[in-house]
Amino acid sequence: MVITAGPEFVMMAQTDEELRHIARVADLVTPDGVGVVWAARRQGHGVPERVTGVELGMDLLATAEERKRPLRVYLLGAQEPVLQLCVTRLQRQFPHLKFAGHHGYFQPDELPGILAEVAAFAPHVWLVGLGQPRQEKLIYGSLAHLPPCVAIGVGGSMDVWSGTVKRAPRLFQAVGAEWLYRLIRQPSR
């Protein structure tokens, strides 16, 4: 289990005991936000840079493609048309990989069927983009019941990978101000 912990996740984990436990038992927690990197450094932890779900997921897929590894990747998240566009684009970009997925707008009673789909696909990588903390809680509660795989919470990455949402310009990313760009574009968030 990989958690890409942004500032919201860190703050939620302060008051949510279950989320704090999940963060402790995760195999890898990356700092997904300049605020997390700054706070970790301030507390004396050597965190060289932020690692976003968008970049981690894309780098993983690109590395598998470069090495011609036939990974099976299951995506759970986004709206149905966005997910389909994402799967189509990823399959075109990474032809050695096999993709399947299910949209993220489902009712709780649908979850057992979705997890059965995931299990039948037997992914090597399970990318879950349901937002924090929902995605981490779902991964934690489900991973032991699935064939062995790496599960990564990727938030809104599928919207970016599909091309329906644009990331901040590189300049904002480079100076650690992607949050400012997002605030300007989505003040309600």
C-alpha positions in Angstrom: 0.0 0.0 0.0 1.3 3.4 -1.0 -0.1 6.6 0.3 0.6 9.9 -1.3 0.0 12.2 1.7 -0.9 15.7 1.0 -1.5 18.4 3.6 -5.2 17.5 3.9 -4.3 13.9 4.6 -1.8 14.8 7.3 -4.4 17.1 9.0 -7.1 14.4 8.8 -4.8 11.9 10.3 -4.4 14.1 13.3 -8.0 13.5 14.4 -8.9 10.2 12.6 -7.4 7.3 14.5 -8.2 4.8 11.7 -6.4 7.0 9.2 -3.4 7.4 11.5 -3.2 3.6 11.8 -3.4 3.1 8.1 -0.6 5.6 7.6 1.5 3.7 10.1 1.1 0.3 8.4 1.3 1.5 4.8 4.4 0.2 3.0 5.3 3.6 1.6 4.0 7.1 2.4 5.2 9.9 0.0 5.0 13.6 0.7 2.4 14.9 -1.8 2.6 18.6 -1.2 5.2 21.3 -0.6 3.7 22.0 2.8 4.3 18.4 3.8 7.9 18.6 2.6 8.4 21.8 4.5 6.9 20.6 7.7 8.9 17.3 7.6 12.1 19.2 7.0 11.2 21.6 9.9 10.9 18.6 12.2 14.3 17.3 11.1 13.2 14.6 8.6 15.1 14.3 5.4 12.5 14.7 2.7 14.2 15.7 -0.5 11.1 16.5 -2.6 7.3 16.0 -3.0 6.1 12.9 -4.8 2.6 13.3 -6.2 0.2 10.5 -7.1 0.1 11.9 -10.7 3.8 11.6 -11.1 4.3 8.4 -9.1 1.7 6.6 -11.1 2.9 7.9 -14.5 6.6 7.1 -13.6 5.6 3.6 -12.6 3.8 3.0 -15.9 6.5 4.5 -18.0 9.2 2.4 -16.3 7.2 -0.8 -16.8 6.7 0.2 -20.5 10.4 1.0 -21.0 11.3 -2.4 -19.5 8.5 -4.1 -21.6 7.0 -5.5 -18.4 3.4 -6.7 -19.2 1.8 -5.2 -16.1 -1.9 -5.4 -15.5 -3.2 -2.1 -14.1 -6.7 -1.7 -12.6 -8.0 1.9 -12.2 -10.8 2.7 -9.8 -12.0 6.3 -9.8 -13.2 9.2 -11.8 -16.5 9.6 -13.7 -17.3 6.9 -16.2 -16.5 8.9 -19.4 -13.3 10.3 -17.8 -12.2 6.8 -16.8 -12.8 5.4 -20.3 -10.8 8.2 -21.8 -8.0 7.7 -19.3 -7.9 3.9 -20.0 -7.8 4.6 -23.8 -5.0 7.2 -23.5 -2.9 5.0 -21.1 -3.3 1.9 -23.3 -2.2 3.9 -26.3 0.8 5.4 -24.4 1.8 2.1 -22.8 1.0 -0.7 -25.2 2.8 -3.4 -23.2 0.5 -2.8 -20.2 -3.0 -4.0 -19.9 -5.6 -1.7 -18.3 -9.1 -2.2 -16.9 -11.1 -0.2 -14.5 -14.3 1.0 -12.9 -15.6 4.5 -12.3 -15.5 5.9 -8.8 -19.2 6.9 -8.5 -20.6 3.7 -6.9 -22.9 2.9 -4.0 -21.5 1.0 -1.0 -23.5 -2.1 -1.9 -21.8 -2.2 -5.3 -18.3 -2.5 -3.7 -18.2 -6.3 -3.4 -18.9 -6.7 -7.1 -16.2 -4.2 -8.0 -13.7 -5.9 -5.8 -14.6 -9.2 -7.5 -13.8 -7.5 -10.8 -10.5 -6.3 -9.4 -9.7 -9.8 -8.1 -10.7 -11.5 -11.4 -8.4 -9.0 -13.3 -5.6 -9.9 -10.8 -3.7 -6.6 -11.3 -0.1 -6.1 -10.5 -0.9 -2.4 -9.8 -4.2 -1.1 -8.4 -4.6 2.7 -8.8 -7.3 4.1 -6.7 -8.5 7.7 -7.2 -11.4 8.3 -4.9 -10.0 11.2 -2.9 -8.5 11.1 0.6 -9.3 9.5 3.0 -11.8 7.4 1.1 -9.2 5.8 -1.2 -6.8 4.9 1.7 -9.6 3.4 3.8 -10.9 1.3 0.8 -7.4 0.1 -0.1 -6.7 -0.8 3.5 -9.9 -2.7 4.0 -9.7 -4.5 0.7 -6.1 -5.3 -0.1 -5.8 -8.5 2.0 -8.8 -10.0 0.0 -7.2 -9.4 -3.4 -4.5 -11.2 -5.3 -1.1 -9.7 -4.4 -0.6 -6.2 -5.9 0.7 -2.8 -5.2 -2.2 -0.4 -4.4 -1.6 3.4 -4.7 -4.0 6.2 -3.8 -3.8 8.6 -6.7 -6.5 11.1 -5.9 -7.6 13.0 -9.0 -4.8 11.6 -11.2 -7.2 10.0 -13.7 -8.7 13.3 -14.5 -5.2 14.6 -15.4 -4.2 11.4 -17.2 -7.4 11.6 -19.3 -6.6 15.2 -20.3 -9.8 16.5 -18.8 -8.1 18.4 -16.1 -4.8 20.3 -16.6 -2.1 20.4 -14.0 -0.6 23.7 -12.9 2.0 25.1 -15.3 5.5 23.8 -14.8 6.6 27.1 -13.3 4.1 26.7 -10.5 5.2 23.1 -10.0 8.9 24.0 -9.9 8.6 26.7 -7.3 6.2 24.6 -5.1 3.2 26.7 -5.8 0.9 24.2 -7.5 -1.4 24.6 -4.5 -1.7 28.3 -5.3 -2.7 27.6 -8.9 -5.3 25.1 -7.7 -6.6 27.6 -5.2 -7.0 30.2 -8.0 -8.7 27.6 -10.3 -10.8 25.9 -7.7 -11.4 28.2 -4.7 -14.1 26.0 -3.3 -11.5 23.2 -2.9 
